[in-house]
């Protein structure tokens, strides 16, 4: 039985250096897991960045998160049902 697809945000804390986004997006692409939205900002006074990924909940999501957590540059992964940042960006762009 599959879960009804609904959006969820993944919030990642990552080391801020060239290539991090490529590693993360490549992991999703290799597993044919679509990313609907991406926002990335450096954290103040830190060598880290915060990345928000808008994805759809499905039966593969927990496995994807497990794989993301194994990436060397990923320090933390959290789930969030708060999609305001993506909604605000969408209204700004439309």
NORFENTA-V235355 format. One record per backbone hydrogen bond with DSSP energy under -1.0 kcal/mol. NH is the residue of the N-H (numbers start at 1). CO is the residue of the C=O. Records with the same first field share a line. If there is no record, write none. Layout:
NH=CO / CO
//
This chain:
8=55
9=80
10=53
11=78
12=51
13=76
14=49
15=73
16=47
17=15
20=17
23=19
24=20
25=21
26=22
27=23
28=24
29=25
30=26
32=29
33=28
36=54
37=54
39=52
41=50
43=48
46=43
49=14
50=41
51=12
52=39
53=10
54=37
55=8
57=6
61=58
64=60
65=61
66=62
67=63
68=64
69=65
71=68
74=71
75=13
76=13
78=11
80=9
87=83
88=84
89=85
90=86
91=87
92=88
93=89
94=90
//
